[in-house]
Structures are given as structure tokens and as C-alpha cells.
């Protein structure tokens, strides 16, 4: 079974991002319009730019995953997003 962390790393690397997973997540958020140099803030910016309305990172992430029509537990949705290459 695919591991979420491995899938996230491979998916981001496959998109051309480099560095450690957190570095690539920051690059991904910036590519989506975020400007903050702080990862959590950049991820929240990215999520808000992509339709999330909750100003809390974890809740916004869940809204974002659900907007991708993913279902199940948070772990299931994250695994499908990264391992299933749903990445937008």
C-alpha cells in the first residue's frame, strides 16, 4: 500500500519541485498564488485562493479535499489526492 508521505514527495517531485517535502510544498503553494515564505501560512493562502473559506489550516485543507470530490477519512482523502495524482 502506498504511503502518504512517499506519495506526496513523489507527486511534488514529479511536478518539478525540488528539495525536502516541506520545501516542495512551499513551492507548490507559491505556484498556486501564495506569497508567504512560511509554509503553514502559504498553504492556507493557497487553500483560500482555491475555494476554502475557513481561516484555519486544517479545516481549510478538509474543505479543499472535499471540493476535489474526495471522500472518507482525512487520511484516505490525502492519500487519494497525492497518491492518485489528483493534484491541481
N, C-alpha and C positions, 0 to 999 in steps of 0.2 A: 504494500500500500504506500502511496506517495506521502511524503512528509511535508507539511505545510511550509516549514522554513526552507526546505530544499526547493520546493516548487516556486516559492516567492523569489528566491535567489536566482533560479534558472530562468524564470519568466522575465525578470528585470534585466538580467544579463542578455537574454535573447532580444530584448528591445534596444540593446546597445549601451546600456548604462554600465558603469564600471565602479569598482571598489567593493567595500563591505555592503551587506544588505541594507543597513541604515543609510549609507551614502547613496545607494541606488534608489531607495525610497524617496529621499530628498530630491534627487534628480528627477524622478517620476512626477513628484508633486510640482516641481518647478516647470516641467514640460507642460503640465496641465494648468499653468497660470498662477501658481502660488509664488509668493515673493519672500516669505520669511526664511531666514537662514537656520531657524530652529526646527528640527524635524516635526515634532508634535504640532507646532503652530502651522507649519507648511502643509501638513496632512489635513488639518482642519480647514485651512483655506481652500485646498484642492476639493475637499468634500463639499464645502459650501458653494463653490463655483460649479459643482456638478449636481446640484439639486438638493443637497441635505439642508435642513432648516434648523436642526438642533445645534446649539452652540457648545456642545460637549463632544469631545473627540469620539469616545466610544459609542455614544448614541448616534452621532452623525455617520460613523462607519457602518453601523447596523442599517440605518436608513439608506445609505448608499448601496450596500449589498442587496437589500430588499428591492431597491429600484432597478437592479440588474436582473430581477425576477428569480433570484436565488432563494431557496427555502431551506429549512432545517435549523439546526443549531448554528451558533456563530461560527464554530469550528468547521462545520460542514460547508457553510456559505463561503468562508475564507478559502478553504481547500478548493472548492469548485472555482472560485474566482481566479486564484493563482495557478492551480494545477490544471484546470480546464481551460486556461488561457482566455478567460472572459475579459481580460484587462482592456480598459478603454483608454 
